[in-house]
């Protein structure tokens, strides 16, 4: 019995989560540094399950980074809620955008 419980525990912790959407959220703090076409986005009420609790856009991870940055800034300025599609297993530190939806 102990072996079965241990095996189930090990299996459950090794199973990777699939890509997922956040809930509809307001955009909180948005910031960038010197990297072109990069943005770090805090969503009010949503956190990345990794070390950093924000969602990131960078040229290195997204071919359409400039488009995503523009969309986030438009959503922020118009006070629209967004949903972010991300892979919680992509990195241990950050969650990177895979997709973005802006409410109507």
N, C-alpha and C positions, 0 to 999 in steps of 0.2 A: 504494500500500500504506500509506504513512504517513497519507494522508487517511482511509482506512478505519479504521485504528487510532485516530486522533484522533476520528473520528465516533462510534465505539463507546464510547470513553472518555467523551465528552460525554453521550451518551445514557444510559450506565449511571449517571452521577452525577446525572442529572436525573430519574431514575425514582423516584417516591415509594414508600415502603414502605406496605403495608396495615396496618390495625389488627392488633394481635397480642397474644397472651397471654404473660406471663412463665412461667417454669417454677415449679413448686411451691417456695415459699421460706418460711423463717422470717422473722418480722417483727423487725427490729432496732430502731433508734432511731425513736421517734415523737415529733413535736413540733408545736406550734402557736404562734401569736402572738395578737394581739387580734381577729383576724377571726373572727366566729362561724361555726360549722360548717366549719372548715377544719382540715386535718391534712396534715402532710408525713411520708411513710413511707419508711424505708429498708428494703429487702428484702435479707437476707443472701444473697450470691451473685448478685444481680441488680442491674443499674444501668440507669437511664434513659440512652438513647444521646445525650441532649441535654446542655447545659452543666451542669445540676444532676443529680446521680445519684440522686435520690429521685423518688417518685411523689406527686402532690399531689391533694388534694380541696379544692374551694372552692365556695361558693354560686354564684360567678360562672360556673363551668364545669359544675357538675352540679346539676340540679334536686333530686336525691336525696342531697345532700351529707350531711345529718344521718344518714340511714340508713347511708351508707358509713362515716362516722366511727364510728357505733355498732358496725358489723360488724367494723371493724378493731380496735377496742378489745376486743371480745369475743374475737376470734381471738388477739390478743396476750396477754390474761390467761389464756386456756385453752391457750396454747402450740401453737396449730394453725397449719399452713402455709396459705398463701394463694397464689392466682394473680390477677394484675391484668391486665385487658384495657385496652389504651391505644393511642393513635395517636401514633407516633413523629414524625409530621409536624405535629402540632397547634401546636407552638411551638418556638422555638429554645432556650429556657431549661429548661423543665420538661416532664415527662410527666404528663398528667392522667388520672385514673381514668376509664374508660368502663364498666367492669364489674369485679366481684369474685367470686371463688369461695373458699370456705373448705373445707378437707378435712374428711372425715367423722371 
